[in-house]
Amino acid sequence: MVVKAYILITVETALTKDVLEHLRRLKEAVEVHEVLGPYDIVVELETPRFEDVTTILRQKIRPIPGVRNTLTCVDVEGGH
């Protein structure tokens, strides 16, 4: 089964392009989009296990310089 999650990210404006580059290098990132609204970036992740979403957030996304806040939405249909 594939776990699909959408990560909504707010970033420091001056570092948006750098954050986008980091995120696009993540092998689990299926899509990465800069958006307008209350969030700056939306990332679609696909992982084999739910626990991997937490690990990716803690170890690969939140430590990126310029990331201020994240909101995670997990697809309840299981990536189908």
Backbone as CSV, one residue per row, in Angstrom:
resi,resn,N_x,N_y,N_z,CA_x,CA_y,CA_z,C_x,C_y,C_z
1,MET,0.836,-1.185,0.000,0.000,0.000,0.000,0.882,1.250,0.000
2,VAL,0.445,2.256,-0.692,1.146,3.536,-0.734,0.404,4.528,0.143
3,VAL,1.139,5.246,0.980,0.563,6.323,1.784,0.858,7.619,1.058
4,LYS,-0.201,8.385,0.814,-0.052,9.671,0.141,-0.375,10.770,1.147
5,ALA,0.473,11.801,1.184,0.256,12.924,2.089,0.560,14.226,1.361
6,TYR,-0.151,15.251,1.744,0.073,16.587,1.210,0.622,17.437,2.346
7,ILE,1.780,18.051,2.112,2.426,18.880,3.118,2.305,20.329,2.666
8,LEU,1.624,21.151,3.454,1.480,22.575,3.179,2.526,23.295,4.018
9,ILE,3.319,24.132,3.367,4.492,24.708,4.024,4.488,26.230,3.899
10,THR,4.783,26.907,5.007,5.057,28.337,4.957,6.566,28.509,5.081
11,VAL,7.090,29.455,4.303,8.538,29.659,4.272,8.873,31.136,4.385
12,GLU,10.127,31.405,4.722,10.628,32.773,4.694,10.720,33.181,3.224
13,THR,10.125,34.300,2.899,10.003,34.735,1.509,11.328,34.723,0.760
14,ALA,12.369,35.211,1.370,13.670,35.306,0.695,14.275,33.940,0.378
15,LEU,13.791,32.877,1.042,14.368,31.547,0.855,13.453,30.596,0.096
16,THR,12.382,31.104,-0.480,11.410,30.249,-1.167,12.056,29.385,-2.243
17,LYS,12.845,29.962,-3.113,13.462,29.208,-4.210,14.405,28.121,-3.678
18,ASP,15.159,28.432,-2.629,16.062,27.440,-2.030,15.269,26.267,-1.441
19,VAL,14.179,26.583,-0.752,13.342,25.535,-0.164,12.747,24.663,-1.274
20,LEU,12.261,25.286,-2.336,11.717,24.527,-3.465,12.749,23.563,-4.033
21,GLU,13.978,24.014,-4.199,15.045,23.157,-4.730,15.305,21.956,-3.821
22,HIS,15.361,22.189,-2.513,15.557,21.086,-1.559,14.422,20.067,-1.683
23,LEU,13.192,20.577,-1.701,12.032,19.688,-1.728,11.963,18.881,-3.016
24,ARG,12.329,19.468,-4.116,12.270,18.760,-5.402,13.305,17.639,-5.483
25,ARG,14.299,17.656,-4.617,15.301,16.593,-4.588,14.886,15.398,-3.727
26,LEU,13.799,15.539,-2.980,13.339,14.430,-2.144,12.744,13.340,-3.024
27,LYS,13.224,12.116,-2.885,12.720,11.021,-3.720,11.244,10.720,-3.445
28,GLU,10.766,11.040,-2.244,9.364,10.777,-1.889,8.405,11.855,-2.400
29,ALA,8.948,12.972,-2.866,8.115,14.086,-3.343,7.679,13.809,-4.787
30,VAL,6.400,13.540,-4.943,5.831,13.266,-6.268,5.594,14.584,-7.011
31,GLU,5.106,15.578,-6.286,4.836,16.905,-6.837,5.264,17.958,-5.819
32,VAL,5.800,19.063,-6.315,6.156,20.201,-5.464,5.698,21.451,-6.196
33,HIS,4.833,22.261,-5.537,4.289,23.444,-6.185,4.401,24.664,-5.288
34,GLU,4.826,25.766,-5.863,4.741,27.060,-5.177,3.324,27.565,-5.409
35,VAL,2.638,27.978,-4.344,1.240,28.391,-4.437,1.034,29.746,-3.770
36,LEU,-0.091,30.367,-4.065,-0.488,31.620,-3.429,-1.559,31.314,-2.394
37,GLY,-1.562,32.062,-1.313,-2.540,31.855,-0.251,-1.844,31.816,1.092
38,PRO,-2.473,31.185,2.087,-1.879,31.159,3.425,-0.625,30.288,3.505
39,TYR,-0.422,29.415,2.531,0.786,28.586,2.465,1.557,28.954,1.213
40,ASP,2.840,28.663,1.212,3.718,29.038,0.106,4.043,27.878,-0.828
41,ILE,4.081,26.672,-0.273,4.464,25.483,-1.036,3.554,24.330,-0.634
42,VAL,3.187,23.508,-1.620,2.458,22.270,-1.366,3.286,21.124,-1.948
43,VAL,3.527,20.111,-1.120,4.287,18.937,-1.538,3.381,17.714,-1.442
44,GLU,3.357,16.934,-2.500,2.661,15.649,-2.470,3.703,14.562,-2.255
45,LEU,3.560,13.826,-1.151,4.494,12.749,-0.821,3.830,11.400,-1.042
46,GLU,4.636,10.416,-1.419,4.196,9.031,-1.437,5.236,8.208,-0.712
47,THR,4.782,7.450,0.274,5.677,6.606,1.064,5.036,5.231,1.257
48,PRO,5.838,4.223,1.565,5.274,2.894,1.768,4.546,2.728,3.103
49,ARG,4.916,3.513,4.109,4.318,3.370,5.435,3.939,4.726,6.002
50,PHE,2.910,4.757,6.823,2.467,6.006,7.452,3.598,6.613,8.285
51,GLU,4.347,5.779,8.982,5.427,6.264,9.847,6.492,7.021,9.059
52,ASP,6.636,6.689,7.779,7.626,7.362,6.943,7.293,8.843,6.750
53,VAL,6.012,9.176,6.766,5.603,10.583,6.608,6.188,11.405,7.756
54,THR,6.050,10.905,8.968,6.588,11.597,10.146,8.105,11.729,10.063
55,THR,8.768,10.662,9.662,10.229,10.682,9.548,10.682,11.711,8.523
56,ILE,10.036,11.746,7.380,10.391,12.703,6.330,10.192,14.131,6.824
57,LEU,9.079,14.382,7.503,8.831,15.716,8.049,9.922,16.123,9.029
58,ARG,10.211,15.253,9.979,11.161,15.589,11.046,12.608,15.661,10.571
59,GLN,12.983,14.791,9.643,14.389,14.696,9.264,14.738,15.382,7.947
60,LYS,13.761,15.549,7.054,14.083,16.067,5.731,13.413,17.398,5.366
61,ILE,12.243,17.687,5.925,11.527,18.905,5.521,11.677,20.018,6.545
62,ARG,11.328,19.766,7.788,11.393,20.834,8.802,12.790,21.401,9.019
63,PRO,13.862,20.613,8.875,15.210,21.179,9.051,15.687,22.068,7.891
64,ILE,14.972,22.105,6.773,15.408,22.927,5.645,15.409,24.396,6.072
65,PRO,16.514,25.107,5.895,16.548,26.524,6.239,15.464,27.291,5.465
66,GLY,14.668,28.062,6.195,13.605,28.845,5.584,12.221,28.288,5.823
67,VAL,12.119,27.008,6.211,10.811,26.418,6.512,10.360,26.941,7.861
68,ARG,9.182,27.564,7.879,8.642,28.125,9.120,7.640,27.201,9.782
69,ASN,6.733,26.630,8.974,5.628,25.859,9.531,5.157,24.852,8.496
70,THR,4.619,23.719,8.979,4.052,22.732,8.075,2.689,22.289,8.581
71,LEU,1.853,21.871,7.644,0.563,21.265,7.951,0.461,20.037,7.064
72,THR,0.192,18.880,7.671,0.160,17.630,6.931,-1.266,17.125,6.792
73,CYS,-1.629,16.761,5.567,-2.932,16.184,5.274,-2.685,14.814,4.638
74,VAL,-3.133,13.755,5.306,-2.927,12.400,4.807,-4.158,11.979,4.012
75,ASP,-3.930,11.424,2.841,-4.995,10.928,1.968,-5.617,9.700,2.611
76,VAL,-6.900,9.749,2.932,-7.572,8.634,3.602,-7.945,7.509,2.635
77,GLU,-7.820,7.741,1.351,-8.099,6.688,0.367,-6.898,5.799,0.159
78,GLY,-5.793,6.091,0.818,-4.619,5.240,0.750,-3.833,5.323,-0.534
79,GLY,-3.895,6.445,-1.231,-3.096,6.625,-2.427,-3.657,5.962,-3.668
80,HIS,-4.905,5.508,-3.627,-5.526,4.866,-4.809,-5.994,5.888,-5.798
